[in-house]
Amino acid sequence: MSKPARRDGTPERNEHNRDVESYISNARPARHQHVADRKPPKKAGGQGNQKKRTKSDNEKTRLQKVLAAAGVASRRMSEKLIEAGRVEVNGSIVTEQGMRVDPENDVIRVDGVRVIADEEIVTFALNKPRGIHSTMHDEFGRPCLSDLVGERVEAGQRLFHVGRLDAQTEGLLLLTNDGELANRLMHPRYGIKKTYLATVLGEADRRLVRQLLDGIELDDGIVIADEVQIIDAWQGKSLIKVVIHEGRKHVVRRMLKEAGFPVQALVRTKVHTVQLGEQKPGTLRALNRSELTSLYNAVGL
C-alpha cells in the first residue's frame, strides 16, 4: 500500500521519516543515465558511453540493494530512506519496497543527488605541466598525456580529456571515462566557465578590464570575458585573472594579445567549481563527491 501524501505530493511524516531526519546521504553522483524525454547533445569526436541494453525484470536489482552497494547507506537504512520519500527513480519518488532497477540505465537520486553504482566510472583532475600536449598519443613522439596516465590506460581504463590546453599552457585538465559528461562539459550550450591566471607583458589597468568585458574582436568573432581581475602589476608585467566560458583554440592568449598584452605564461586554475589548489604539476587526483555533483548539475545530468 502506498503512503499517504500531502497536497504537494510528498509523503506524510511517519516514524521512519523521523528515524532518518538527521541522516546525511553519502550518495555519489552518477554518470549520465538517459531519461526518456531528454535527448543528449550530439557526441563530439565520437566520444561517449555506448547505450546499454535494456535488462529484463529478472536481471534487475532491488533498489535498496543498489543503494547499499553504492555506499549510500546500509540496506536497512536504505529501506527507511525509500519509505521516507527521499529516493527517486527516473524522476518519480519511490515509497514502496521491492522495486527492481537497472543501476546502469535508471536515474536514481537520494535527496536530489544522483547515485553512482558503476565503480568503473571515474573523473580526475590533472595538473598538466608546461610542455605536455593534450592528447593521449602524439604522432610526432612529443610528450603527451599518456606519459602521465599511461599506467591507467595500459590497465584498460579509457580516459577522455575534457577539452585541451595547448602545450605551453599548464594547469587544470579534467580526465574521465564518462564520455557523456566529457561531451557536455565541452558543449557551448552549457557555458562551463574556466578560470586562468595569465602573466602578460605590460602593466595593465582598468582600461584592459573594460576592454575584455566589453568584448575583443578576433578573426573568428567577438569574445567576451565573464570576469577580469588585475592581481598584480610590476616592472612592465601584469598578473591577470580571466574567467571565460569560450572554448575556442588559444582564445585567452589571442584576446590578450589583441588587447596589447601578449601572454608570457598561462595557467588554468579552475573549471566550473573544480579548483587546482595546491595540486603539484603532473599529479592526478579523483574528484570528490561535491565536485562531481556540481559538474553533473551544471550540465543537466
N, C-alpha and C positions, 0 to 999 in steps of 0.2 A: 504493500500500500504506500502510495506516495505521501510525503509530508505536506501538511497544510502550508499555504503560502500567504504572505502579506499582499497588500494591494500592489506593491512594487514588484511582485514576482519572486521575492526571496523567501526562503523557508522561515517559519517561525522559530524563535529561540527555544531550545529544549535543554535537557541535562547534558546531552552530548555537545551541544553548542558551547555551553559554559565550560565543559571539560577542555575544550580546545581554544578558548578565548585567548589565552596567553601564548599559544603555540606559535612560534615563528617558523614559517616554512623554509626548508632547505632546498626547495625545488631549484633545479638548474635550468636555464633556458635551453630550448631545443633548437636544432637546425630547422630549416623550413619544412613544414609539413603542409601539403596543399589543402586549401579549403575549396570546396566545390564551386563556390560562387565568386572566387577571386583568381584571376589569371596572372601568373607571374610575368614580368617583363621578358622580352626575347633574350635568350642567352647570348652573352658576349664571348666571342672567341671559342665557342664550343664548350665552355666550362659549364659545370652544373651537375647536380646529382641525377642519376638516372631514376626514372619513376619506378617505384616498387610495385610488384604485382599485388592485386587485392587478395587478402587472405580470407579463407572461409572462417565461419564462426568457430569451428573446432580448432583452427590454428591460432586463434586469438587468445589473449591472456587476460585474466581477471584484472580489473582496474586497480584494486588495492595492491595486488602483487607487483604490477608495473610501478606504482608509486614507491613501494618499498624497495624495489630493485634499483630505482633511480636515486635512492638516498633521501627521498622527501621525508619519510617517517617510517616507523615500524608498520607492519601490516595492520595491526590493531588500531594504531593511531590514524593510519590512512583511512580506515573504515569510518572513524569518527569525523575526519575531515570531509568525507563524502556525505555523511549524514548531516553535517553542519552546512552543507551547500557551498562549500569552498572549492569544489573541484568542478571543472568544466571539461567537456569532451566535444570537440567540434562546435564550440560556441554555445552549447546548452549545459546548464547546471545539472549535475547528476546527484541525486539524493538516495537512490536505491542501490543496495549492494548486489554484487554478482555480475555487473556489466562487464562484457568482454571487449577488449580494444586491441588495435594493431598499433603498437608504440612507434612503428616506423612511419606510419602514414596518418594516424589520427592526431588531431590537435588537442593536446592535453595541457590544462593550466591549473595551477593551485594558487589561489589568491591573485589571479590575473597574470601570474608568471608562467611562461612556457616551461615544460618539463622535458629534459633530455633523457632518453632511455637508451640511446645508442652511444656507448662509450668510445666508439671509433671516431666520432666527430670531434675535432679539435680545432682551436683557433689560438694562434700565438702572436705575440708582439716581438718583433726583431729590431734590434738597433743596428741598422745597416751601416757598416763603416764606409768611409770615403774610398773610392776606387773599386767597389764591388758593383757589378752590373746586375740590374733587376731582371734576371732570367735564370731559370733552373739549369739551362745548358747553353753555353756560348760557343757558337760555331768557330770563333777565332781563338778559342782557348784562353780567353781573358777571365780574370777572377769573377765568379758569379755566386748566386745564392746557394747552389749545391755545395760549394766549398764550405758553407756554414751549417747547412742542414742535411748534408749528404747521407749521414748515418740513418736519418729518419726515412729518406727517400729509398735508400737501399733496403730498408726493412719493409718496404711496401707501402709506406704512408705517403700517398699522393697529396702534395700541398700546392695550393694556388697562391700566388702573391696578389694581394688586393691593390691593383694599380702598380705604378712604378715610381722609383726615384732614379734620376739619372746618376751615372757613375760618380760624379763629383759632389752629389748631394748625399748627406748622411742623415741618419735618424730613423724614425718610427716607420716600419713597414709591417702590415698585417699579413700573416700567412694562415691559411685554413684549408681543410679538405671539404668544407661545406660550400660547394660551388654556387648554390643559390644565394647564400649570404654574400659571397665574393662579388657576384654579378650585381646584386642590389646596391652594395656599398659603392660600386663604381658607376652605377647608373645615374645620369644627371637629374632625373626626376626627384631623387631623394635629397639632393643638395647636401651631402655629407661634408661638413666643414673640416678643413685641415689647417693646422697652425704651424707656421715656420718662423725661425729666427734667422735673419739674413744680416750678414756683415757686408756693408757696402762702402764703396768709395764716395766721399763727400759727407759733409756734416749736414744732416737732414734737419728740416724744421717743419712747421705746421703746413707750409705750402705743399710739401710732399704728401703729408697725411691727407689733405683735402683732395689732392690730385688723384691719389689711389682710390679714395672713397667715391669720388665722382665718376671715375672710370678712365682707363687708359686705352687708347685706340691702337690695336695691334693689327698685323697684316691679315689675321683671321677673325677679326671682330673686336668689339669692345670687351674689356674685362674689368670687373668692379670688385674691389676688395670688400669683405664683410666687416673687417676691423683692422685698424692700423695703429701701432703704438711705437713711438721712438723710445727705446730703452736707454740708449746712451749715445753720445757723440763726442769724439775725441780725436785730436791730431789728424784731421782730414778723413776720418772714417765714422760710420754710424752702425749701431746695432738696432735693427728694426724688427718688430713682431708683425707678421702679416697673417691674417685669417682669411681663408678663401675657400669657396666650395667648387671652384672650377677644376677641371681635370685635364685641361689641355697641356700638351708637351712643353716643358720648361716654362710654364706660364708665369711663375713668380720671378724667375730670372729675367724673362723678357719684359715684364711690366716695369720692373725696377730699372732695367737698362734704358727703356724708352723714356722713363721719367728723369733720366740723367744720373742715376745712382747704380752703376754696374756692381753686380754681386761678386764678392770675393770668397765667401763661404756661406753655405746654406744648410740648415738642419731642420728637419720636420720633427716637431716635438709633441704633436697631438693629432689624433684622428677621432673626431666626434668627442667622446668623453674619455677615450683611452689615451693615457699620457706616457711619455717616455720616462719621465722621472730621472732616477739615478741609475737606470739600467746602463751597463757598460757596452761599448761598441762590440759587435759580433755575438752578443748573447741573445738567447731566446727565452721567453717566459710565457707560460699559459695565461690567458686572460682569466680574471676572477669572475665570479657569478654576476656581480653588479655591472661590470664592464660588458659582459655578454648580453645581459638583459637590456642595457642601454642601446647596444648595436642592433639587436633584433627589433626593439621597439621603433628605432629610428627608420628602419626600412620596412616596417609593416609585417614582420614575420612573427 
